[in-house]
């Protein structure tokens, strides 16, 4: 099994920056890709960014040029994925969830971390 734990959310002013981290542990060899999604009350969860094992990235149009997803290779059976968020806007306010897609099927979600952008 794979476990995901997010950290790094919080309150930031418009134009500021935050970095989210996601630690994947357990059967990390099964991970094909990882990503970040976000959700606001009353709306569906939406893709923010993804990164595959070969480093291919994909971004939602709303965050292109402002957010950067990156990863560290697994060390001590922990695999890290980061989301650097720059030029934050109030509309980036949401609960952010880390996601892992596994070989042979399966999707794992983290517990989420809140990001609030407000002056």
N, C-alpha and C positions, 0 to 999 in steps of 0.2 A: 504494500500500500504506500501511497505518497501523501505526505502532510505538507500543507502550505501555511506559513505564518507571515502576515504583512506587518509592516511598521512604517513610521515616518509621516503619517498624516498630521493634520493640525490646522491652525488658523494662519492665514497669510494675507497680506494686503494685495490689492490689484497691482500687477506688474512685478510682483515678487516671484520667488522660486521655492520649490519644495522637492525633495527626493523621496520617493517611496521605495521600500525594499521588500522583497519576498524571498523567504528562505524555504526551499523545498528539501524535504528529508524523506528517508525511507527508500523505496525502490526507484531512485532517481534515474536509473538506467532505462526505465520505461518511458521517460518523458520525451515526446516528439517536438513539442513546442510549448511555449509559455506566453502568457499575455496578461494585459490589464484591461479590465472592464470597469464601467462606472454606472451608477444608478442613482436617480433622484426619486423622491416619493411620488408615486402615481405614474411613473414612467417605466418602460422596459429597460433592462440592463443593456448597455451599448458597448461595443468594442472601442477601446482607446488605442491599443497598440499590441502587436504580437511579435515574437521572435522565434525562429525555428532553430533546430540544432546546428544548422549550417550558417546561422547568423543572419538569415534573411529576415528583414523587418517589414512591418506593414502598419500604417497609421490611419486613423480616422482623419478625414479632411479637416475637421474642426481643430485638430491639434498639430497638424503638420507644420514643421518649422518652429514649434514651441516646445514640444515634448520629445524626449529621446529615451528609447528603451535599450537596455544593454544587459549583459549577463556575465557571470564569472563561471569558469569551468568548475565542475564539482570537486570539492576538496573535503576530505573526511565525510564523504557521503552527504554533503550539503551543497545544494546548487542555488546560487543567488541570481535573482533577476531584479533590475532596478528600473524605475521610471523617473527620469529627471524632468521636472515640469518648470519651464521658464515662462516669463511674460503671462503670469496667471491672470485669468479673467473671472469675474463673479460667476459666469456661466459654467466654469469648471467645478463649482461647488457640487460635491456628490460623495457618495460612499464608493470607494475604489476597491475592487476585488481582484486578487491575483487568481490566475487560471492556469491549469496544466492539462494538456491533452496527451494521452498515453497511447503507446503502441498497443495493438490488439483492442483498441477501444477504451473508453473511459475518460471522463472529464472530472477533474478535481477542482474545487473552489476553496479559497481561503475565507477567513471570517470577515474580512473587510476592514478598511480603515477610512475614517472620515476626513475629507479635505474641505475646508471652508475658506472661500476667498471673499474677503469683505474689508472695507475700510472702517 
